Amino acid sequence: MTILVTGARGHVGGQVLAQLLDAGEKVRAASRDASTLDVPGGVETVSFDLENPDVRALDGVRAVFLYTRPQGIEKFVDAARRAGVEHVVQLSSSATLEPNSENRIAVLHRAVEQVLAASGLAHTVLHPGHFASNTLGWAAEIADGVVRTPYPDARVGAIHEADIAAVAVRALTTGGYRGASLALTGPEPLSFREQATIIADVLDRAVKLVELSADEARERMAHQGLPDGAVDAILRSWANALDEPSPVTNTVEEVTGTAPRTFATWAWDNRARFS
């Protein structure tokens, strides 16, 4: 049987694909436009649009790694049921774990969670917090020896995308954790200042940190295409992490048997992306 990986171009989806292949699983990589996928030779690719899903893309599929996208989720669920999919692992967000949270990130991810919960499909929901890969947004500035960020002393439990993928792969390949909601973080909360220092050390390069105001950061993030609601939610969470570091969990180790990778490991693994 086959495992379908949606969002296979993404940081997490790409890791899920690679780790499934390493485990000897039969994998089908999916994106809205399969021609944009860059996958190892021999891996089947398929164009798969949740808003107009072709059930043939799910032919023989036992489990699905689902990148959250509310548009078309009801159609996906219908197609998955008709195709006989047994298990869906959803990449959600820790934002949905916050009580009564109505920020845009939580609302978008919760919409998919709710449809899956009502679908009758066996499913597992992953709730990663701050992605270590978010610091790739500093790459161009680090080349000039600068990191610009608001709330430089906000402390977050940045998680390596490979650890998110490892938990997903465990659920996809064992059939376990059905009905589970898994909060995922890195091993310790680190400030953005500390993260910048670690990256600078890995690159053996001097980096100056410049603190942005919330308004300056909001303008920059909006220019990058993030919707206002998402920008506000992100900045609010960072502001909160000044006084109280974001919590860390031991879920990665509980599920995979291996402690989550440190931020320094992530920086070393991704050093070429800062060149």
N, C-alpha and C positions, 0 to 999 in steps of 0.2 A: 504493500500500500504506500501511497505517496503523501508527503507533507507539503502543503502549499504555504509559501512565505510571501505575504503581501508586504509592500514597502521595502522590497529587497534592495533598493538603492540607498536606503537610509543607514545611519551609523549602527543602529540596533539590528535592523533587518538584515544588513549585510553580515553582521556577526552571527546571527541565527543561522543564516544560510551556510556560512563557513563551518560552524560547529556541527551542524547536522551532517554535512558532508564528511567531516572528520569522524563522525560516529557511524558512518557507513549507511546512513539513511537515504532513501530515494526522495529527492527534493524537486519541487517545481517552483521557480521564482516568478513572482507576479509584480507587475506595475501597470499603471494605466496605459502606458505605451511600452511594450516589451522591447522595442528597438533601442530604448535608452538604457537597457540593463547591460552591465558588464559583469558577467559571471564566468566561473571556470568552465572549460570545455566539457561538453557532455551534459551540462545541466539544462534541463528543459525550461524554456521561458514562455510566458503567456501574458497577453494583454488582458487585464481584468479590471473593469470599472464597476465599483460598487453600485453606482446609480443605474447601470444597465448590465448586470452580471450575466455572463454567458455560462450556463450551467456546465457546458462541456469543459471549461477550465477546471471544474471541480471533479471531473470524472476520475474515479479511483482514489480520490483524496480522503484520507482517514482523519487528518488533523490540520488545522489552519492556524498560523501565526497571523494575527489580525492587527494591523496598524489602525489606530483610532481615526475614523472619519465618519461623522454623523450622517452626512449626505449619502443616502442609499443603503443605510444599515438594515432597514427592514427588508429590502430586496435581497441583500446578501443572505440574511437569515433564511428567507424562503428558499433561495437557491441551495444553500448548504443543507437544509433539511431534505430537499428533494434529491440531492446527490448522496445522501447517507453519511455526511460528515459526522464523526463521533465526538470531536473535541475541538474547542476553539480557545486559543490563548490570546487574550487581548492585551496590547500594550496601552495602558491607561496612564494616569498621573496621580501623584500623591495629593494633588489639589482636591481630589474628590473625597479624600479621607477627612478633610477639615469640616467640622460640624457646621451645617447650614451655609456652607460656602456657595456664593452665587457669582464668583468671579468667572470670567469668560472661559478660562482654561478648565475649571471644574465643570461648568455647564456643558461644554462640548464633549468632554470625556464621559461625564455621567450619562449623557443621552445614549451613548453606545452601551454602557454598562446596563442601563435599564432595559434596553431592547434585548440584550443577550439574556438577562435574568428572566425575562418573560417568554423567551423563545422555546424553552424546553431542551435546548442544546446544552450538553455538558460543556462547561467553560471555566477558565481560570483567568483572574484579572491581576495583572502586574501593575503595581503602583510605585514606579521609581520617582525619587525626588530630583534633586539637582543633578544634571548630567555633567560629568567632567568635560565632555566634548563642547559644552557651551563656551569654554575658554578659547576654542578655535576662532571665535570672533575677535580675539586679540591679535591674531597672527600678523596682519598687515602692520599694526602698530609696533608689535614686538620687533619686527624687522628694522624699525626706526628707533628701537630702544625705549619704547614707552608703552605703558598700559594705562588706559583711561577707564575708570569704573566708578560708579556710585557705591556708597557704603563699603569701602574697602575692608572694613573690619567685621563685616557680616560673616558669620561662620556657618557653612553648609556642608552636609555630608556627601560631597560630590562622588558619583558612582561611575565606574568604568563601564562603557557600553558592553564590553565582553561579559561582565558579570550579570547584567540584565539578560543578555542572550543565554548565558549558561543556565539561568533559572528557567527561562522559556523552553530551552531544549530539554531540560529535565522533565518538565511537564508534558511536552509534546511527545517524547519518546517512551515515557513510562505510563502515560495515561493517568498519572497521579495528580493530586492537588485539584481535582474537579470540585468546583464550588468554592475554591479558596480565593481569598483576597490577600495578596502578598505585597507588603510594603518593603521596598528595596532602597538601600542607601550604601554609600561607601563606608569604610571602617571607622572614620572619625570626622568630626566637623572641622573644616579648615577655613580660614578667612580668605577673601580674594587676594589680600596682600600676601598671605603665605603661599597661595597657589601661584601667584606671579613670581615669587622668589624661587619656588621649586622649578618652574619652567625655565627661568633665567639660568639656574644652576645646571639644568640638563643641557641647555644650549650653550653653556659657558659664555654667556653674554650679559652685559650690564643692562638692567631694565629699570627705568624710573617709573614709579606709580604716581599718577595724577588723579586726584579725586574729582569726580563730576558731581554737580548738584543733581537732585532728582529731576528737575526740569530739563537740564542738559541731557541727562540719560534718556528721558522720555522722548525727547526730540530725535535723538540718535536711533533709538529702537523703532520709533515710528517710521523713520526714513528707511530702515531695514525691512519694512513691510509687516511688522507685527501690529495686529489690531489694538486699538486703544484699551479695550478691556483686558487683553492679555498683558500689555505693558504695565498697566496699573496693578494687576495681580502680582506680577513678578517683582516690581519695585516694593510693593507692600510686604511681600514675604522676605525680601532682603532687609528691609528696615526692621522687621520683627526679629531677624536673626542677629541684630546688633546686641540686643539685650539678652536674648535667649537663643543659643545655637540651635539650629534645626536638629531634631532628634535623629539618632542613628539606630538601625535595627541589626539583628544578627541573622536575618532571613536568608541572605545569600549563602552563608555557611550552613545553616540548617537544611537548606534544600540541596545544595551541591556537595556538601562535605568539605568545601574549601573556603578559607577566609576570603572576603572581598579584596580585590586589588587596591593598593594604595594610590593616592593621586600621583605620587612620584613615579609609580609604575606606568600609570596612564601617560604621563608626560614623556617618559622614555619611549613608550610604544608609539607615540604620535609626534615625535620630535621632527620628523621630516616634513610634517604639515606646517610647521612654523618657519621653514626655510624659505 
